[in-house]
Amino acid sequence: MSSARPKSGKSLLLFCTRQKPGDFAGFHHLIFGDGKADEIEVPCSGRVGTGELMQGLAAGYDKVVVLSCGEKSCRYGFGCSEAKKSMSRAREVAKVAGIDAKRLVFIEADEAKREGEE
């Protein structure tokens, strides 16, 4: 994989069926940046694996964003924590591959915050 910045200016947005991207207006800049996003609704953010996240980067998306239910509100009880694990692994892989790990963004609904921010 190359560390070159993609030219698409697009984000890939993976979001839990219980979350709607419009509900995260305060995170518009993190989700969309200066461009647009291709949106994929998933039954649970916990079903998004490290492979899917890396495929998004390999496909040329500027950012890959996961909007997840929070740990407190996940209908399955594990989706948010599993999505966080996948995101963490994807960031590690990205670093090893020379890709800016900041291109992988996780937003949790319960706290309506970006992972790593207090």
Backbone hydrogen bonds, N-H to C=O, Kabsch-Sander energy under -0.5 kcal/mol:
donor,donor_aa,acceptor,acceptor_aa,energy
8,S,60,G,-0.7
11,S,36,K,-2.4
12,L,63,K,-2.7
13,L,11,S,-0.6
13,L,38,D,-3.1
14,L,12,L,-0.6
14,L,65,V,-3.2
15,F,13,L,-0.5
15,F,40,I,-2.3
16,C,67,L,-2.0
17,T,42,V,-1.7
19,Q,16,C,-2.5
23,D,20,K,-2.3
24,F,21,P,-1.8
25,A,22,G,-0.6
27,F,24,F,-2.2
28,H,25,A,-1.7
30,L,27,F,-0.7
31,I,27,F,-2.5
32,F,28,H,-3.1
33,G,28,H,-0.7
33,G,29,H,-0.9
35,G,32,F,-1.9
38,D,11,S,-2.7
39,E,37,A,-0.5
40,I,13,L,-3.1
42,V,15,F,-2.7
47,R,44,C,-2.1
48,V,45,S,-1.8
49,G,47,R,-0.7
53,L,49,G,-1.9
54,M,50,T,-2.5
55,Q,51,G,-2.5
56,G,52,E,-1.8
57,L,53,L,-1.4
58,A,54,M,-2.8
59,A,55,Q,-2.0
60,G,57,L,-1.6
61,Y,56,G,-1.9
62,D,10,K,-2.9
63,K,10,K,-1.0
64,V,103,R,-2.7
65,V,12,L,-3.2
66,V,105,V,-2.6
67,L,14,L,-2.5
67,L,65,V,-0.5
68,S,66,V,-0.6
68,S,107,I,-2.9
73,S,70,G,-0.5
74,C,70,G,-1.3
82,E,78,F,-2.5
83,A,79,G,-2.5
84,K,80,C,-2.4
85,K,81,S,-1.8
86,S,82,E,-2.3
87,M,83,A,-2.4
88,S,84,K,-2.5
89,R,85,K,-2.4
90,A,86,S,-2.5
91,R,87,M,-2.3
92,E,88,S,-1.9
93,V,89,R,-2.4
94,A,90,A,-2.7
95,K,91,R,-2.2
96,V,92,E,-2.0
97,A,93,V,-2.1
98,G,95,K,-1.3
99,I,94,A,-3.2
101,A,99,I,-0.5
103,R,100,D,-1.9
104,L,101,A,-1.8
105,V,64,V,-2.6
105,V,103,R,-0.6
107,I,66,V,-2.8
108,E,113,K,-2.1
109,A,68,S,-2.8
112,A,108,E,-1.0
113,K,108,E,-1.4
115,E,106,F,-2.7
117,E,114,R,-2.2
